[in-house]
Structures are given as C-alpha cells and as structure tokens.
Amino acid sequence: MTSPHARNTSSMQASPRCGARTRDGNPCRAPAARGKARCRMHGGAPGCGAPPGNRNARKHGLFARDAISERRQLDSLLDDALKLLRELR
C-alpha cells in the first residue's frame, strides 16, 4: 500500500553519513549532524563530549588534601624503608 503523497527524501539520502564505526566494524549509517562528522548518537549533538580542558578535576578540593597527605606519608615510609635496607647491606 503506497501513501497518498510522495515523500521527498532525496536530501536526507544525500546528506553525509556519520564517520563512526559500529561494534561489528561496519560504518554507522545515520546522517551526520549539521556541520559535524558524527551523528547525534556518536558525538555530533550540541553540548556533547567533555568540556575543554580538564575542569572536572578541579570541581572541589574535598579529597585533594587527604590524598596529598597520604601520598606524602607513603613517600616518607618508602624513604625510611630504603634507608634501612641500605644500612643493612
């Protein structure tokens, strides 16, 4: 059964395709987002992807102080262990 009106899909079919590969290795067949090389599912949607730089790492310093002090303690412990091993030789 055909629809009563003809659909104009030529522009959609002529649009550039997404450059991503699917899990099975075949290219993605979805049309690329406007001005992008990927479709909306592979990173072409506006606002997708990581922010520029590494801003997420500097969200807060809640764990930073504890982690730094723990690393310093471990470093001093390792230094003491190395000194002890040198003295035993």
Secondary structure, 3 states (H helix, E strand, C coil): CCCCCCCCCHHHHHCCECCCECCCCCECCCECCCCCCCCHHHCCCCCCCCCCCCHHHHCCCCCHHHHHHHHHHHHHHHHHHHHHHHHHC
